[in-house]
């Protein structure tokens, strides 16, 4: 056993003594300066700690504990049993140098683009930062991206972003930790954006309710995130926006969801062009004279809502309802006598329905709070769900209008006023429709020549061009993973149209799992590594060494083979793929939580997030059988015979010469190609194409009800957009953006 302690050397002229780390083992001794000094009276030799409660003392004690932990781990808990002095020094000096670099203050000169300012982007539903990372890796003809704001609702997402982009890269990127559905979200986002004009918005609203993996839940809190995402687009009006989603969204409800999304995107209008449309509507109304005059006015009011800023929309909606209600008030004496108008249930339903619609903002807030509480209490598939669903349905605008319509039909209305009542219902439906749907109503009121004129106006008023979404497989862009995602790319009408993202590699050129992971294959069950170790393919694979070595290729960043100046995938992962402008200002580090970051409790390791799970003997034996057979289903008989059966639905055995299936959030779903174990966070991050310098913060994993509120490292990785896919998207935008 080795003994590890710290001692002070002679004080300098200012009275500060250098601190040394000393290791004694079997008569041999290793001494290392840790790069810190302290006044002897402030150091407790017995406790091996700095005295006092100051921030400096707290940070120094954390650093001493960190070095002790890493030394103990190296000497007592690694696979190696014999070390030479220089080997120990080299490993520990890496940690010491990382810490020194963090504490050396320097002011770097900002690199200015040769062609003016960079293009700006905002990352919504940012998660770990896959989109963010990919956009900062992209450049084209001296064009690049500047990262303005990221948004997500989880504290660990925020922590991971702050450490990566503010501390490590030294950027002044803002982070907004807020639910996009909250009323003041847009106001707060605009404050974070400040004077910046946003060129691109990216993000993937987490529409689990549209996923192939689960049934759609009515009033799931995630159901309306897409519409809120579009609200941001309407306000910021970026040159391009990118929305990423699961493949199942294309076929959900026989394609109706996809069509609805496209319709909503097409409903985003150029507010500068709206006066042209209003002039047209008034012209058609004039031709029609008294016929449908009220409906034309209703359409004008609905179109005018598109021009309003978010803060003014509520009063605009209230004005619309008051306009329709005034129509009903004037009509009431003509369709009911005085007594009926005061006591009849149907009249009261119509009248009170207007009150409900006029207070839609307040009801939406109540609905949002109930949905959050329902989700938090896991109300689903039980005897409570129907009551919740019925109430939430009841207060919805569509249901209120339906009841108003039913009440009109129940009244004995004179024939000459029936059309007036129908027009009121149509006006209320216009109130709840998208811009496109209200235009369809307008179209039905026009004659053929007017429709042609309307089509021309609509061409100029639609702000974004989009034909259809397309499916992108991450493996086509240098990612060692077959992850299929749907991309909706909205192109503002003054920009070049982008209909697809060209692949960077052919089928034969795709990056393999072995290329991505082979150099990390030096950890066993329940082990954690904090520095790289040499992996020799010739020794590790014996008879198949030549075959495995052939899988290693020199490539460009995007995966394209390049035998002359390229690097292997693992080399790129270690070197980093960010453009020169975003060269890290400090070495990567890990913190446990936000409080630890504030207290300076940083762990500076050469390798981060590389820890294996502690799997018991039975699980390891089960994984051995599955790994030997190469497939979970084909292993069932043998597992049953050996008493190793599991209720687990599936295990994915990684094939070194292929690409992985879609990386999810649970590591136990995958079996390493060379060892009977699950993957580490770093290995999953490699399969997602994250650089090794990107450190996932906070808890490694979680379970049970904590999954609702916590986003641990594995979830951060599994839910992310692969950075190399995001890089390809960003590069295509840079090629076309004006």
N, C-alpha and C positions, 0 to 999 in steps of 0.2 A: 504493500500500500504506500502511496505517496502522500506526503504532508504538504499542505498549501497554506501559505501565509503571506502577509504584507509587512514590510518594514520600511523605515525612513532612512535615507542617506543623510549626509551632513548638510545642514542648512546653508543656503547661499547668503550673500551680503544683506539681503532684505529680510532674512530670517525664515525663508520658506524652504522646506526640505522635500526633495524628490521622493516619490513613493515607488517602491519596487515590489514586484511579485516574485516570491521565492518558492521553488518546488524542490523538495528533498525526497529521493527515492533510492534505496539500496546503496547509500554512500555517494550517489551522484547528486549534483545540484544544478538547477537552471535558474538564472536571474533575469528578470525583464523589467525595464522601466515602463511604467504604465502611462507616462506622459502627463502626470498630474503632480502638483506640489501642494504642501500644506504646512502651516506653522505647527511645530511639534506639540505645543500645548493644546492644540485643537484636535489631536489624534489620540484615541484610546488604544494603546498597544495591545492590551489584554483582550478587548472586544473586537479589535481590528476594524474600528469604525471611526468616522469623523464625529466629533462632539457637536452638540447644538441642534437647533430646529430650523436653521436657515435653509433657503432653497438650495444654496450651494452645497451645504452638508448633505441634504437629502439626495441630490443628484450624484454626489461623489459616492455615497454609501450604496446607491443603486448600482453604480458602475463597478464598485468593488465586489458586490454580490454577484453581478453578471460575470465578471472575470473568474471568480471562484467557481461558479456553476459550470462555465465552459471548460475550465481546466479539469475539474472533477469528471465531467462528462467524457473528455478526451482520454484521460488516463484510466478511468475506472469503468466506463460504460460503453466503450466502443468495441468493435470486433477485434481490434489489434491488441496484442499483449506486450509487444516489445517496441520501444521507440528510441531513436537517436535524438540527441539534444537539439540539433538544428531543426528536426522535424517538429518537435514540440514548440520551439521558438517561432517557426514560420506560421503555424496555425494560430497561435495566440497573438502574434504580432498583427495578423490580419484584423482581429477584433480591436486591438489597440489603435491601429492606424485609422480604422473606420470611425472610432470614437473621436480621435484627434481631429479628423477632417470635419466632423460635425461642429466642433468647438472653435474652429478657426474662422473668424469673421472675414469675409471678403466682399467687395463690391464689384460685380461684373458689369461690363459695358453691354448695353442692350444692342442686340444685333438687328439692324434695320434692313428691311426688304429692299431689294434693288428697284422694285416697281411699286412704291407706295405702301399703303397699309395692307396687312393681311386680311383675309376674309374671316368673319366672326361666326361662331356657332354656339348654340345652347343645347345642352343634353338633358332632356326630360326623362323621368323614370330611369335615372342613370344607373342605379344598382352599383356594381363594382366599378364600372367605367369602361366597358368594352368599346362603346361608340367613341367616347372621349379619347381613349388611348389610340384607336385607329386613326382618328382625325388628326391627332398630333404627329402621327407617323407619315402623313401624306404631304407630298409637295409636287408641283408641276410647273416648270418654267418660272421658278422663283415665286410662285404663288403657294401659299400655305394657309393654315388656319390658326386663329387666335381663340382660345377657350375663355368664354365670358362667364357663363353660369351653368351649374349642374343642379338638378333637383331630384330628390327622392324623399320618402317619408321616414326612413329608418336611420337610427343613430349610427349604426356600424357602416352604413353606406357613406354617411357624412364623414365619419372618422377616416375611412379608407381613402376618400377623395382628398381630405385636408392633408393627410400625411403624404400622399403621392404628389398632388399638384401644388399645394402651398409650401410644404416643408421641403420635400425632396427636389421638386423641379423649380421651386422659387417663383411660381406664377401667382398673380393676384386674382385668380379665378374665384368667384363667389360660389357658395353653396346655399341653396334654399331648402331647408328641411321642413316641408309642409305638404299636406294633402292637396292635390290639384283641384279637388272638388270644393274646397273651402271658399267662401265668398270673397275673401280678400287675397286669394292666391295671386291673381293677375296683378293687383296693385303692388304686392310685395315683390313679384318677379320683375316688374318694371323698375322698381327702386334699385334692385340688384343690378339690372342692366345699365341703368344710368343713361348717359348720353350716347351709348353705343347703338349703332344700327345693326340689327342681326341679319346676317346673310343666309344662314342655314339653321334649321331646327331639326334635331334628330331625337328619336326615342321610340320605345316599344311599349305602349299601354299594355299592362299585364292582363290580357283578356283571357284568364283561365276559363271563364264561362264559355268561350268559343273554342276551347282546346279539344282535340280528339280524345284526350285522356279522361275527360270528365263530362258529366251531363250539365246542361246549362241550368243554373239556378235562377229562379225569378227573384229579382231584387238582390242579387249578389252585389256587394259593394263595388266590385270591379266592372260591373256591366256598363256604366256610363262614362268610364275613363276616356274612351275614344272621343266622345263629344267634347269633353273638357280639353283634350289635346288639341282638337280643331279650333276651340275658342282661342287658344294661345296663338295658333297660326293666323286666325282672323285679325288679331290685334297686332302681332309683330310683322305679318306679311313678308316673310323671308323670301329670298330668291328661289330657294329650294327647301323642301322639307322631306324627311325620310321617316316612314313609319314601318317598323319591323314587327312581325307577328308569326304565330304558329301556322303551319301549313293547312291545318284543319279549317281555318277561317274561310278558305275558298269554297269548300263544299258544305259548310254549316247551313242547315235549313235550306238544302237544295240550292245553295248559291245566293240566297236572299240577303244574307249578311254582307257578302262581298259587294253586291249591287247597292245595298244601303250605304256602305262606306264610300263607294265611288260617287253616289248621288250627293252625299254630304260634302265631299271634297269639291265637286262641281258647283255646290251651292255657295262656296266662298267667293265673294264678289269684290270687284275693284270699286271701292266706295266713290272714287272720283267720277266713275261712269254712271252712277245711279241717277243723277238728274236727267240724263238722256232717256233712261227707262221710264221715269216718272212723267216726263213730257209726253212720251208715247202713250202711256196709259190714259192720261188726261185727254189726249187727242182722240183715242178710241172711244172714251166715255162721251165725248162731245158728239161724235157721229151717232152713237147709240141713243143720245138724248136722255130721256128719263128711264129708259129700259136698263135695269141692272146698275143704276147709278151708285147705289149704296155698296154693291160688291166691288165696283171699281175703286171707290174711296177706301174700302177695306184693304184691297190689294196695295194701294199706294201707301197706306199706313204700315202694312207688313213690310214692304220694300224699304221704307224709311228706317225701320228698326235696324237694318243692316249697316246703316251709316253711323249709328250711335256707338260711342265708347262704352265699355263695360259698365262704368259707374253711372251712365245715363240710361242704360237699357231698361232698368226696372221702372223708371217713371214713364218710359216710352211704352212699355207693355201695359202699364196701368192706364195710360191714355187711350190705348187701343180698346181695352175692355170697357172703359167709360163711354167711348164712342158707340160701341155696339149696344151697351146698356141703355143709352139715351134713345136709340132707335126702338128698343123694346118698350120703354116708358111711353113713348108717343103712340105706340101700337096697342098698348094694353087696353085703353078705353074702347077701342074698336073691336076687340076680340072677347072682352069679358065685361059684365056689368060691375058696378062699384063694389057690391057685397062680395061677389066672386073674386074680384081682384085682391081683396083683403084677406079672404079666408080659405081660398082654394089651395089644396096641397100642391097641385101642379104649377100654379102661378108662383107660389112661394118657393118651390124647387128651382124654378127658372131664376127668380129674383136672387135667391141665396147663392145660386150657382155663380152668378156674376161676382158676388162678394168673395167666394172662394178663389175664383180665377184672378181677381184683382190682387189677392194676397199670395200669389204664387211663390214669391221669394221666401216668405215666412214658412209656407207649407213645404217648400223644397228643403229648407234647413231642418225642419222637424223630420222629414223623410230621411235625410242624410244621417241624422243622429240616430234614428231608430235602426237603420240598416247597419251602422257601425256597431251598435250595441248587440244587435241580433247576431252579427258575425262573431263578435267577441265571445258571446255566450254559446256559440256553436249551434244556434237554432236551425235545425235542418233534419229532415227525415224523422220527425217526432210529432207529438200531438199539439205543439205550439205553432208550427210553421204555417198552417192554414189561416189561423187568426191574424198572424203578422202580415201574411200576403194579402188577405182580404182588406185589412186596414190601409196598407200602403197602396193597394189598387184603388181603394175608395177615394183617397185624397189626390189622386193623379188627375191632371187636366183633362186627359182623354175620357176618363170615366165621368168626370163632372159634366163635360159637354154631352156625353152619351145620355146622361140622366135628363139634361135640359131638352135634348131632342125627343126623348121618350115622353116627357111631360107635354111638349108642344103637340105631339100626336094624340095624347089623351084628352086634350081640350077640344071642345066643339067650336072650331074656328070657321067663320063664314068663308065661302069659297073665294071671294075676291081679296082675302087677306092671307090665304095659304102661302102664296109665293113669297110674301114679306117675311113670314115666319121661317120658311126654308132658307131665305137669304141670310137671316140672323144665324142660323145653324152653320151655313157655309162660311160666314164671316168668322165664326168661332173656330172652325176647322182650319181656316187660313191662319189664324193666330198660332195654332200649334204645329203647323207644317214647316218643313224646311223651305228655303228660298226656292228650290227647284219645284217643289210641289205646289207652291203658290203660283209659280209661273205656269204650271200645267193648267191651273184653274183659269188664269188669264188667257192662255192659249185657246181654251174651249169657248171663250167669249168673243174671239176674233174671227174675222172672215179670212179666206185664203190669202189675199194680198197682204192683210195685216200680219198674218202669221209669218210670211216671208220677211217682212220688215222687222218683226220681233226676233227672228232667228239671227239676223245680222247684228242687232243690238246685243243679243246674248253672247255672241262671239266676242264682242269687245268688253263685255261686263264680267265674264268669268275670269277670275284672277289666276287660276292654275290649270295647267294642261295635265291630264292623266288619262291614258287609254284603259289600262288594266294593270293589276299587280302582277309581279312575276316571282317565280320561285328561284331562290339562290341557294346552291349547296356550298357550304363553307369549304369543302375539300377542293373546289375549283379555284380557290384563291390562296392556296398554300397552307391551309389549316388541315392537320392530320385527323380530320373528323368529318363524317357524313352527317352534317347538321343542316337540314333543309328549313329555310325560313322564307316567309312571304315578305316582299318589300313593296310598299306603296311609295313611289317617289313623285311628289308634286313639284312641278316646274312652273314658276311664275311666267306669265305670258310674254314678258320681255326677255326671257332667258332661253337658251337652247334646250330643246326637248331631250330628256333622257328616258329611254324606254327599257334599258337593261344595263347590267354591269358585266362587261366582257371578262371571261375567265382568264386567269393569269397562268394556269397550268392545264395541260391536256390530261386525259384519263391516265395515260401511262406515266406522266410526270408527277402525279400526286405524292404528297409527303406521307410517309408511313409512320405508324405508331413507333416502330423501332428507332427511327431517326429522331423522334421527339423525346423518347424516354430512356434510351440505352445508358446514357451517362449518369442517370440518377439511380441506377439499379445497384445501390450499395447499402440499402437499409433492409433490415429484417422485421419480424413481428415486434410490435411495441417498441420501436426505436425512433429517435429523432436525430436528424443530421443538421448541423449548422455551418458546415463547409463542404466543398466538393471533395470527392475522393476519386482516384484514378480507376476507371473501369476498362479492363483489357478484354476486348471481345474474344481474342484468341484463347484466353484462359477460361473465360466464363461459359463459352458455348462449345468447347471441344470439337466434336465431329461436324457441327454445323457452322463453325466460325467463319469460313469463307463465304458461305451463303448469306450469313447475317451482315458481314462486312460489306458485301455488295449493295446492301440496302442504303448504306451511308453515301449521300451525294452532296456535292458542293452546289449551293443555290444562291440566287438573289433573295432579297428580303421577301418578295412575293411568292417564292417557291419555284420560280423558273430555274431549271438547271443551268449552272454557269461554272464550268470546270476551271476556268482561268482565275477569276477574281472572286468567286463565290465563297460562301461559308456554309457549314452544315447547319441544319435547323437548330441543333442544340447550341452551336456557337453563336448564332444570331440571338438565341434566347438569353445567353449569358452577356453578350456584348450590348444588346438592346437595339430596338428598331426605331426609336424616336429620331426625328430629324435633328441636325446639329444645333439648331436654334434652342431646342429644349433639352440640352445636355444637363443631367442632374447636378444640382448644387451641393448635395450631400449624399453620403452612402445610404442605401436602403436601410430602413429600421422597422422594428415591430413594436407596437404598444398594446397593452391588454384592453384599454378603454380610454375614453376621453379624459378622465381624471388622471390616468397615468401619463397621458401626453402633456397635460398641464403641469404635472410634477416632474417632467423630464425623465420619466422612467422608460428610456428607450433601449431596445435590444438591437445592437448593431452586429448582425451576422452576415457572413459572406453568402450563405444560402438560407432562405426563409421558407416557412410553410411546408417543410419536408418531414412530416411525422406520420408514422404508420399506426393503425389502430391496434389495440390490445385484444386480439382474437383468441378465444380459448382453444384447447386441444381439439375438441370435436369439430369446431368450425374450420380449423386449419386442415384437418383430415378430409372434411367435406370438399373444401376448395381444391385439395390435391387430386381427388377423384375427378372433379369437374374439369380441372386443368389438363389432366392426363387424357380424358376423353374428348376435350376440346369443345364440348357443348353440354349445357345443363340438361336438356331433355334426354339426350342420349345417355346420360349418367344416372337416370332415375332408378333403374333396376339395381345397379351396383350400390347406389346410395341406400336403397331400401334394405338390401341384403346385409349391408354393413352397419345398419342402424344409424345412418347419417342423414336421413331424409329431413327436408325442411319445408315449411309452409311458404317460404319465399317464392314469389311468382316467377322471378327470373334472375339469372346471373349472366352477365355478358363477359365471355372470355375474350380478352384482347388478342388479336392476331398480329404479330409483329410486322408482317409484310403488307398489312392492309391499313385502312383507316378505321377509327373507332366509330361506334354508333353515337347518336346524340348524347353528349355528356349532360347528365341531370344533376340533381342536388344531393343524392345519397351515394357515398363512395362504395358502400357494400354491394352495389349493383354490378360492380366491375371486378374482374379477377385479372391481376397482372399476368402478362404473357410468360413470365419466367419464374414467378414465385407464387405460392398459394396465399395471397394476401390482397386486401383492397388497395386502392390508390391513395396516395397522399394528395393534399391540396395542391402542392406544386406540380405533381404529375398531371392532375386534372387541368391545372392552369396551362401547362405545356400543350395539352391536347386542344385547348381553347385558343392557343397562340399568344398568351400573355408572356411578356418578358419576365425573366427571373427577378429583375429589379422591382417589379410591381408586387408589393407586399400586401397580402390580405390581412386585415387587422381584426382585433377582437377575438371572440370565441371561435374555436375550430369547428364545432358542430353543436347541435341542440336536438331536442326531441319533445314529444308530447304536445301539450298546449302551447309550449314556448315557440313552436314553429310559426304561430300566428303573428307574434310580435318581434321575434328575433331573426336577424339575417346573419348567420354565422359564415365563416370562410367558405365552406363547401357550397352554401346557397349562393353566395356572391359569385363564385366561379360558375356554377351550373346554370344560373339564370342570365349570364352575360352574353352579349353579342361578341363573337370572336373578333378580337382587334384586327386581324388580317382581312377579315370580310369587311369590317368598317373602313379599313384603310383603302380597300379597292373601291368602295362606294365614294369615299372622300376624294380619291384621286380622279374618279370619273367626273365628279362635280367640279373639281378644279380645272379639268380640261375644258369644260363647257361654260363655266360661270363668267358673266360679264361684270 
